[in-house]
Amino acid sequence: MVFQTPIRRSYPSYKSPYGPKYHYQPNVAGFTFKQITNLGFKAGAFGGVALFAVIYYASGIPRVQRDILQKIPFLGGYFVKEIPASDNPF
């Protein structure tokens, strides 16, 4: 039976210059900065599309037109509905 010697060698082990260069990669809960940034951009894009879809779907509701859509610069005038006096029953 062969035993390893308990004495450590004073010289470092050989590391090939052609081998992989391992280094510490900082992370938060296993996610790297690059992954978090990528996920943030994708989530923002999906959120923007979802917001546009909800506003488009609700654009026929008068309350949404008055409170949200009429306050958008350059597009707000499109959602102003003025009823002529001849169509007013009172």
Secondary structure by P-SEA (a helix, b strand, c coil): ccccccccccccccccccccbbbbbbbcccccaaaaaaaaaaaaaaaaaaaaaaaaaacccaaaaacccccccccccccbbbbccccccc
